[in-house]
Amino acid sequence: MSYEREPAKRVFAAELREASKTIKDTEDEKSPVYLLLPTGERCNRVLIAGTITQKDKVGDQNILYRARVSDPTGIFYINASSYQPEAMHQLAKIDTANPSFVVVVGKPNAYTTPDGKTLISVRAESILVVNQETRDLWIQDAARSTLDRVDALSSESPSADILLARETYHLSPDHWKKMVSDALSRIMQL
Amino acid sequence: MDAQQIQQITDRISQNLVSKGVSPDKQSISEKLNLYINEFGVVPFEAERKVLSDQYKQHKIPEEAKPAAGSSTGDLVHIADIQPNDWVTVEVKVVSLQTPNSPSIAQSGIFADSTGAVRFVVFSKASELPKLELEKWYRIESAVVDSFKGVPNLKLHSGSHVTEIKDDRCLVPSEPTKLSDLKPGVVSCVHVKFIEEWELRSDRMMQSGLVADESGRTKFVLWQDPEKEKLVPGAVYNIFYASVDEYNGRLSLTLNSAVWIQDEDAEISVSVSSGSSAPKEPLPVSSIRDLKVGYASLRVKFVEEWESKSERMMQSGLVGDETGRIKFVLWQDDSKERLELGRVYEITNAKVDEFNGRLSISLNPATYSADEPDADIAVGKRLDEVSGTIVQVSKGSGLVRRCPVEGCNRVLSRQNFCPVHEIQNSFNYDLRIKGVVDNGQRAYNVLMNREVTEALSGMTMDQAIEMASNSPLGLEEIQAVLTERLCGRYVKCLGNEFDGRILVKSAEFIRLDPKVTAELMNRAGASAGGDGI
C-alpha cells in the first residue's frame, strides 16, 4: 500500500480555462477525480506561476480567500480557505496593492454553472511570492510540458485519455503551439 | 505591448471614470498599465480590470457586484463526487449514528446514497438544525466537505439547511469492495470471512482480528458497544458502512459504524499465501533501488549487523549495492549459514517483503554465496539526479531537536519525548528539510540534511535557533521561513534513494538559460501556422 503522490502538471491559463471534462477511474467513491486537459493528459494537481492581481476575503466563520493570478495567456482563479490553513496564511500575507510574481501548487476544481458553463478554479496547497527568474523558469517548464502533451496528442498510437481529449475538445495542436509561442515571446531576450 | 495599445486602454478607463463623474489621472493610469502588462506579463484585459478597480477604490466608486466563480450550492451532488472544500447539496440516508466524542459536536455518523458513503458531523453550534434520525432520508443544503488525511467528511454547521425527505426511497447497496481496493474513509460494503480472532489488548475493545476475501485480508476492530454483537469466527458476512482507518500505512476496519448480515450459504476461498509464489528459475540480478515486493536476486555487500530481537532470528542487518541499502533478515534454519560482515554476496531468489511501506528481504528461501574475499562494492555511491520544483516543505522540516543518547539521534516531539528514551532534558538541534520535488512526471520525497538546507536557504542553523527563540511561533517559524524561501523554486538535487525518499547530498537552484527559451520557441513555431482553420 504505497501511496504515489500525484505530480503537478504545468499548464497555462488559456489551456486550463478550456478544460471541462472530469474523469473517475472507478465508481468507487474514493477514487480521485481528474481533470482532463485539452492537450490530452489528466491532472489532479497543477503547478502554475504568474502575477497576482487581486485577492478578496469572503466569509467570517469559514474564511475563504479568492485570488486572481495572470500568466501571459490568461487568468487562473485561485482560492484558499481555512481548510488549507497554510495556503490561506501565505495568501493572507501577500500584498496585492502592487503586482508580484507568485507560484501556486494546488488542486484544480471544475464547477459547472446552471447554464452549463464549466469554470475551473485552483484550490491552493501553497502560494508563494517568487522572483522573475522563477516565473520565467516556469514559463519554460510549462512551455516544454505543453509541447510534449501536444506532440502526444497527435500520436499514431494514442492512449485512452488522448482519444477522449480528441473527442471532447476541438482545438488544433497549432492553436496550443501558438499559445506556447505567445507565452515564450514574453520572456524572449531580444 | 506598445505605447499605442496602452494609450487605448488608458482612454477607455478614463472615459469610464469620467462617466462616474471623476477626473482621471491619465499619467498614473498609463504607468500602472505599463507595469502590469509589460513588467509583469499580465494579460491586457486583466490589467485593465485591475487598474479600473483600483481607480474605483481610490475614488470610492461602488463596484458592480458580480457573482463569484467557483462556488455554489443548490446543485445536487452524489457522495461519490464530493471533493474536499466543496459546499454541497446532497440527498442521503443516515445509515449509522455514533456517540460524538466532543461537546462541540452534536451528532456524528455516516450518510449514504446509491453512489457511496461518507462520515458526517453536526456541530453543536448549529442548534437550529433538526436532530437526524437513523434510517431516515434527508436533503442537506450547504454542507461543507472537509478532508482529514485525504478522507472527505461532511460538516453540517449553522449555515446548512436540512429537510427530511418523506417519499419512500430505498438504498441500493453497492457491489462489495475488494479488500485490496480499500481506501481510508467509509466502505459501503465488503463481503468477508472472519478468519482469525485476536486476543483483546484493552478493556475498550469488544473484538478484533482478521477478515479476508479473495483479494486479501484486513485487520478489524469493534470497540465496546452494548448495541453490537460479536462476529462468529469462520462465518462469512456482508458488512455495510465500516470505517476504514489508516495507521502507519496499513488499513484497518472499524465496525462500530457498520451493520453486518451473516451470509449463511457463501463460502469464500481465502488465499493463504501473501502474493507471489517462489520462482522456479534463478532471477536476474536487480538493483536495490528497483526492488518490488516478490522475489529478486541481488549482488550486495553485508554492511551492518543488527542485534537479533528474537530467538527465531538467526541474523539481521543491512546489505547494500551501488544504488542503496536494504534490511535483510535470516530466520533460524539449520541449513543456512550466517553472513560475514564486509563480504560481498551473490543472493539468488530472496523474498522481498513490504512492511509499513518499507521493503526488506528474507534470505530463507534464497541461495547465497560469498564472492571473492577481496570483492567490494561502493555502497550507495551512485547518485540519483532529480530536477524539478520544490512543491512542498513538509511537517517536520526546519529546526528539530534530536535525542542526545549515544547512537540514537531520533527527532524529539515538541515535549522533548524520544520514542525510545522517553523524555529528554537536553537535546541536539538539527536543521533539515523534508519535502517533495516534482518534475511534472513524478513527485519525489526528498530529505535535505543541515548542510544542504543551509546552502539552499541561506540560513545557518545558528540563525534559525535565534529566529525560533525570538518568534512567538517558535520552531514553526522556521518551517514557514523555509517554505517561503524554497517552495515553488526550481532545484537540481543529487542523492540516493532509500526507502522511497531521496537523501539529498547536494542541491542547487536552477538558473534561467535564455537559450532554452529560443529552443522551445523553435519547437512551438516549427509548424505553427496561426490558429487552425
Boltz contact constraints between the chains, C-beta under 6 A:
constraints:
  - contact:
      token1: [A, 1]
      token2: [B, 249]
      max_distance: 6.0
  - contact:
      token1: [A, 2]
      token2: [B, 357]
      max_distance: 6.0
  - contact:
      token1: [A, 5]
      token2: [B, 443]
      max_distance: 6.0
  - contact:
      token1: [A, 7]
      token2: [B, 438]
      max_distance: 6.0
  - contact:
      token1: [A, 7]
      token2: [B, 440]
      max_distance: 6.0
  - contact:
      token1: [A, 7]
      token2: [B, 441]
      max_distance: 6.0
  - contact:
      token1: [A, 7]
      token2: [B, 442]
      max_distance: 6.0
  - contact:
      token1: [A, 7]
      token2: [B, 443]
      max_distance: 6.0
  - contact:
      token1: [A, 8]
      token2: [B, 391]
      max_distance: 6.0
  - contact:
      token1: [A, 8]
      token2: [B, 438]
      max_distance: 6.0
  - contact:
      token1: [A, 10]
      token2: [B, 440]
      max_distance: 6.0
  - contact:
      token1: [A, 29]
      token2: [B, 79]
      max_distance: 6.0
  - contact:
      token1: [A, 29]
      token2: [B, 80]
      max_distance: 6.0
  - contact:
      token1: [A, 29]
      token2: [B, 116]
      max_distance: 6.0
  - contact:
      token1: [A, 30]
      token2: [B, 183]
      max_distance: 6.0
  - contact:
      token1: [A, 30]
      token2: [B, 185]
      max_distance: 6.0
  - contact:
      token1: [A, 47]
      token2: [B, 389]
      max_distance: 6.0
  - contact:
      token1: [A, 51]
      token2: [B, 40]
      max_distance: 6.0
  - contact:
      token1: [A, 51]
      token2: [B, 42]
      max_distance: 6.0
  - contact:
      token1: [A, 53]
      token2: [B, 46]
      max_distance: 6.0
  - contact:
      token1: [A, 53]
      token2: [B, 50]
      max_distance: 6.0
  - contact:
      token1: [A, 70]
      token2: [B, 42]
      max_distance: 6.0
  - contact:
      token1: [A, 70]
      token2: [B, 43]
      max_distance: 6.0
  - contact:
      token1: [A, 70]
      token2: [B, 46]
      max_distance: 6.0
  - contact:
      token1: [A, 72]
      token2: [B, 41]
      max_distance: 6.0
  - contact:
      token1: [A, 74]
      token2: [B, 43]
      max_distance: 6.0
  - contact:
      token1: [A, 75]
      token2: [B, 46]
      max_distance: 6.0
  - contact:
      token1: [A, 77]
      token2: [B, 69]
      max_distance: 6.0
  - contact:
      token1: [A, 77]
      token2: [B, 70]
      max_distance: 6.0
  - contact:
      token1: [A, 81]
      token2: [B, 85]
      max_distance: 6.0
  - contact:
      token1: [A, 83]
      token2: [B, 85]
      max_distance: 6.0
  - contact:
      token1: [A, 83]
      token2: [B, 146]
      max_distance: 6.0
  - contact:
      token1: [A, 99]
      token2: [B, 36]
      max_distance: 6.0
  - contact:
      token1: [A, 99]
      token2: [B, 40]
      max_distance: 6.0
  - contact:
      token1: [A, 103]
      token2: [B, 488]
      max_distance: 6.0
  - contact:
      token1: [A, 105]
      token2: [B, 391]
      max_distance: 6.0
  - contact:
      token1: [A, 111]
      token2: [B, 70]
      max_distance: 6.0
  - contact:
      token1: [A, 119]
      token2: [B, 69]
      max_distance: 6.0
  - contact:
      token1: [A, 119]
      token2: [B, 70]
      max_distance: 6.0
  - contact:
      token1: [A, 121]
      token2: [B, 70]
      max_distance: 6.0
  - contact:
      token1: [A, 123]
      token2: [B, 85]
      max_distance: 6.0
  - contact:
      token1: [A, 126]
      token2: [B, 487]
      max_distance: 6.0
  - contact:
      token1: [A, 128]
      token2: [B, 487]
      max_distance: 6.0
  - contact:
      token1: [A, 128]
      token2: [B, 488]
      max_distance: 6.0
  - contact:
      token1: [A, 130]
      token2: [B, 488]
      max_distance: 6.0
  - contact:
      token1: [A, 133]
      token2: [B, 512]
      max_distance: 6.0
  - contact:
      token1: [A, 134]
      token2: [B, 489]
      max_distance: 6.0
  - contact:
      token1: [A, 136]
      token2: [B, 512]
      max_distance: 6.0
  - contact:
      token1: [A, 137]
      token2: [B, 490]
      max_distance: 6.0
  - contact:
      token1: [A, 137]
      token2: [B, 512]
      max_distance: 6.0
  - contact:
      token1: [A, 140]
      token2: [B, 516]
      max_distance: 6.0
  - contact:
      token1: [A, 143]
      token2: [B, 520]
      max_distance: 6.0
  - contact:
      token1: [A, 145]
      token2: [B, 440]
      max_distance: 6.0
  - contact:
      token1: [A, 147]
      token2: [B, 523]
      max_distance: 6.0
  - contact:
      token1: [A, 172]
      token2: [B, 532]
      max_distance: 6.0
  - contact:
      token1: [A, 174]
      token2: [B, 528]
      max_distance: 6.0
  - contact:
      token1: [A, 174]
      token2: [B, 529]
      max_distance: 6.0
  - contact:
      token1: [A, 174]
      token2: [B, 532]
      max_distance: 6.0
  - contact:
      token1: [A, 175]
      token2: [B, 531]
      max_distance: 6.0
  - contact:
      token1: [A, 175]
      token2: [B, 532]
      max_distance: 6.0
  - contact:
      token1: [A, 177]
      token2: [B, 524]
      max_distance: 6.0
  - contact:
      token1: [A, 177]
      token2: [B, 528]
      max_distance: 6.0
  - contact:
      token1: [A, 178]
      token2: [B, 528]
      max_distance: 6.0
  - contact:
      token1: [A, 180]
      token2: [B, 524]
      max_distance: 6.0
  - contact:
      token1: [A, 181]
      token2: [B, 524]
      max_distance: 6.0
  - contact:
      token1: [A, 181]
      token2: [B, 525]
      max_distance: 6.0
  - contact:
      token1: [A, 184]
      token2: [B, 517]
      max_distance: 6.0
  - contact:
      token1: [A, 184]
      token2: [B, 520]
      max_distance: 6.0
  - contact:
      token1: [A, 184]
      token2: [B, 521]
      max_distance: 6.0
  - contact:
      token1: [A, 186]
      token2: [B, 41]
      max_distance: 6.0
  - contact:
      token1: [A, 187]
      token2: [B, 517]
      max_distance: 6.0
  - contact:
      token1: [A, 188]
      token2: [B, 517]
      max_distance: 6.0
  - contact:
      token1: [A, 189]
      token2: [B, 514]
      max_distance: 6.0
